[in-house]
């Protein structure tokens, strides 16, 4: 009987990246407003250190400029902040003057990216609340996704268009959720990002983004619709999604090279990042067919779900297909979800060398 990958040691800090068996410093993940406020408003001005009073004044002015607070309310917040020695945002919430959404909105303006991914104006469609990178971009889970994104950027290097496929040995390993979250994260860098749902057996991206699935990858590859970015669904200015489309009777046949690579070539000049979601390697050879046409793969596995033997076999499948695997991402996704816990309550990763 195959043994699943065990959970991490008790007390281990949350981190999406584990290098050489050592967990990096992730203490910032446990504070909602600590690093957010410092990153957004800076800790230096003209090369000199900024005093706490000046920092508080800057933050207060940002909320006044956004018409979220008055000067009198800022004074009240600073008073309770000093008395209780807490962060500006925490003090504002305790006084009932700001909500978390208000704080996220102002901080997002400082970072110059959208707080919530959304459909075009006037649409009643909603992005899944499970995608915390979209709805709670300053949560620990969202920070973990951003760290993973940074690691990918470092490993892939400078390219006109970065293309990679997410693959996993089996089902229920969080691969589709991670693909959607990464797509949002890259779009938040103001990089035009295209998410392609190439899982023609059990697609999920249309559910995450509340999109119709009457056309998509299957109809494009079958020649029933044009393979252009114009037919992708626009979530915001930097995020586009091509859903899987109707389930074909012959997914492997229509995915065979050069069908997927031709689709990528048609759209890559218009985008900076292309992410492909694929079926698990255990349910067929689809991933072995798709990943080589993408050019790069990232392996996704899950705590207490993925067996070591299945993970090794998935790596062998990619090796047989001559696909460079950037590394593996160790994902911890809870079975029971709640709005307070979120979809990625604890996210751990191993993004490094090949598992042997």
HUKAKA-V953099 format. One line per field, one symbol per residue. ss: DSSP state (@ for helix, = for strand, . for the rest). Layout:
ss->???
This chain:
ss->...=..........=..==..==...@@@@...@@@@@@@@..==..==..@@@@@@@@@@@@@@.....@@@@@@@@@@@@@@...@@@@@@@.....@@@@@@@@@@@@....................@@@@....@@@@@@@@@@@@@@@@@.....=======......@@@@@@@@@@@@@.....=====.......@@@@........@@@@@.......@@@.====..====........@@@@@...@@@@@@@@@@@@..=====...@@@..@@@@@@@@@.=======....=@@@@@@@@@@@@@...========................=........
